[in-house]
């Protein structure tokens, strides 16, 4: 594994994020502008960074993984645009800026999300076309794309959003809450890590260890956000705090209490780090990310 830091991977993503967006006819230029607005409005880039780090960790070529990493960020951004719509979470701010529909209108925001989603699959498919004469390389890419498709679809973030909407204004069990966040938040994080591992041609044991890490990190990530919605500031979150309560969302603090949520966050973080403990310094990027996320919610 090369000696890259989280910021190194993130810079790679920022430098190439717009490179893979398909050309948009000038007659539809507002679509491109709307897509670009949300893509370039900041963000931690955790999912694409994890994909690059997993690829690198497993011995793959990070530069060759960039189309898949950017595709993951396109999918994540599309999901945020749609989540913010009035028919969903109805948010006015995202990353400290007006949400897409506040700038471009609901119809264009919906289409921008659609455009980013389809762009992700176009980017991955286009990359595969270059490897028809290399069966091993092609198989790695097909497997990576499958991981991303699965995490993005009706068993992943879409299913999580459906479940989240279904329990608004209703009682929600801890089991249902776990399902919501394992799909709505964790699924794409798991997909990114597994896709990176597939691109790096990981063996099954390493793939399983990375999957355990990603599942626990993803759930910890959502609990951390739930806690910050209660205790964090608008400046820290980049959006209005306390909105989960206003919208009567099922969250870990609302169901299990704030202190128990913090304990669960701590436990999940420890399990995530333990999953990669045997890899020592080679897993430093993953371990540091888990620690940093947990620290923000103390």
N, C-alpha and C positions, 0 to 999 in steps of 0.2 A: 504493500500500500504506500502510495506517495505521501509526502509530508504536507498534505493540504489541510487547511483549517476550514471551519464553517464559512468564514468570510471569503476564503479563496473560492470555494464552490459557489457561493452566492454571487460573487463577481462574475464568474463564468456565465451564470444564468442571466444576470442583468445585461451583460455584454451581447448576448445572443437571443434574448427573449423575443425580439421583433423579427429576427432573421427568418423564422420559419412560417410566419403568417402568410397565407396565400395572397397573391395579388388580387386586389379588389378593383373592379371597373370604376372609373371616375363617376359614373352615373349612380353608383352606390357608395360614394366616398363617406357619407355620414355613418354607414355601418362600420367602416374601418376606423373612423375617428372615435366612435363609441367603444369599439373593442379595445383600441389603444388606450383610451382614457382609463379604463379600469385595470388593464394590464400593467400600466406604468405608474400607477398611483401609489406605489410602495408595497410594503408587505415583507414578511420575514423570509419568504421563499423556502419554507421548511420542507415541503414535499419534494420539490425538484432537487434541493440540496441532498436530501436523504437518498434520492435515487442515484445521484452521482457518487455519493459517499459509499453506498452499497456496492455499486459497480466497481469502484476503485478497491474497496475492501476485498472483493472476490477476485481481483486480478484482471479486471476488464479495462478497456480504454475509455477514459472519461469523456474525451472529445467525441467519440463515436456515440456516446450515450446522450449527448446534448439534445437531439431531436425528441427523445422520449421524456427527458426531464422538462423541457419546455412544454411538451404536450400535457404533462401532468399539471403544470401551472395554468395552461389554458383551461383545462377542465375545472380546476379549483376556482379560477376567476369567474368562469361562467356560472358556477354554482353560487358564488357570492352575489353576483348580479341578480340572479333569480331569487335567491333568499331575501334580498333586500326589497323586492317588489311589494307594493301594497297588498297584493293577494296572498303574500307569504308572511314575512316577518315585519314588513312595513317600516324599514329603517331609512332615516334621512342622511346619516353619515356613515362612511366606511373609510377607515384609515385616515380619519381627520378631514376628509373631503366629502362634498355632496355625493350621494350615491348616484349610480348611473342614470336611473330613471328621473332623478331630480334635474339632471343636466340635459338629457336627450329625450325624455318622455318614456312612458311605460312601454309603448309599442317598440321603440327602437332599442330600449334596454333588453327587452325579451329577445329581439332578433340578434342583438350583439352577443347575448349568452348562447343562442343557437349557433351563431357563427363561430364562436370560440370552441364550442364542443365539437363541431364538425371539423374545424381546423386541426384539432388534436389528432383525430383519426386520419386525416389526410396527411399530416406530417409523418406519422408512424408508417403508414402504408407506402408513402413515397420513399422513405428510407429503405424499406424492405426490397423495393424494386432494384436497388443497387446490388443486391446480394443473391440473385437467382443462381449464380454459378458457384456459390459457396454454401453448401447445405448446412454446415454447422453454424455459421454466422447467421443464416436466415432463420434457423430454428430458434436461436437465442432471441432474435428480435420478435418472432411470432409469439413466443412464450411471454416476453416482456409486454407486448401489446395486449395479450390476453389478460394479464394481471391488471393492467390499467383499465381495460374495458370492464372487467368484472367489478373493480372497485368503484367505477363511475356509474354503474347502471342500476338495474332494478333489484340487485342484491347488495348494492352499496349505497352511495350517497342519495340516490333517488328514493330508495326504500326508507332510508332514515328520515328524509324530509316528510315523506308520507306519514310515517309513524308519529313524527313530531307534531304534525298538524292534527292528527287524529285524537291526540290526548289533550289538546288545548281546552281549557275550561272543564276538564274531567280529572278524576283521580288517576294517578299513574303509579304502578307498582315499581319497586326497585328493579325487578327483572325487565320490565318494559323500558325503563329508563336506560338500562345498560344496552338493550337492543338498539334504541334510538341512537345512542352515541357511538356504539360499535359500528354502526352502518353510516350514520350521517357524518361523523368526524373521523373515526379510526380507519374506516375501510380504505380511503384514498391514501392515508399514510402507510398502511400495510401494503397497498398496491404499489406505491412508489418504491418502497424498500425491496419488495419481492421482484419488481421489474428490474431494478438495478442489479440485484443478485443474479437474475436470469441473464442479463446482458454480460455479467462477469463470469458466467458459466459456473455458478456456485454448486458445490456438492450438496446432497440432501441434508446432511447434518448442519452445515452452515446456514442453509436456507431456513431450516426450522428454527435455529437460534435467532436469526434475524427477524423471523416472523413473530416469535414470542416477544422480542424487544419492541417491535413496531405495534403490536396489538396493545401492549401495556402502555407504551408511550402515547398512542392515540387516545386511549381512554383517559390517561392522566392529563393530556392536553385539553380535553373538553372539560374535565372537572376544574382545571385551573382557570379556564375561561368563565365557568359558572361562578367560581369564587370571586374573580375579578369584577364580574358584573355586580356583585354585592358590595365589594370593598374598594374596587378600583375607581380611578377618576376618568372623566371623558378624555382628557389629554393622554392618559396612559393607554386607554383602550382604542382610541381613534374613533370612537362612536359613543353615543349616549349610554351611560351606565344605568343600571336599574331597570332596563327595558324588559328583561325576562319576567320580572314581577308584574310590570304593567301589562304585558301581553299574556300573562298567566301561563308561562312556559313551564314545563316540567324540567327542573334542574336538580342537581345533587344537593345544593343547600336547601332548596324548598322541600325536598322529600326527606333528606337524611340529616339536615342541620349543617351549620357551617363547620363546626369542629370535627364532626365525623367525616365531612367532605375533605378537610385538610389531612386527616389521618389516611383516608383512602388514597389521596394524591401521593402521600409519602410512600405508602406501601407499593402502589403501582410503579412509582419511580424506581424504587429499590429492586423490584422484580425485573423491570426493564434492564437496569444496569447489570444485574446478576446474570441475565441471559447471555451477556457478552463478556462476562468476567474472565473467562478462560483465554480470551484473545489479548488481554493486557493492553499495552499501548496502541496496538493496531486498531482498537475500538474506541480510541480517545474521543473522536468527533461525536460518536453516538452517545457516549457516557456524558460528555460535557453538555450536550444538548438537553438530555434528560434532567441533569442537575439544574441547568439554567432556567428551564421551564418551571420546575418546582419552586425555585427560589423566588420567582416573581409573584407567587401566590401565598407567600408566608404572611 
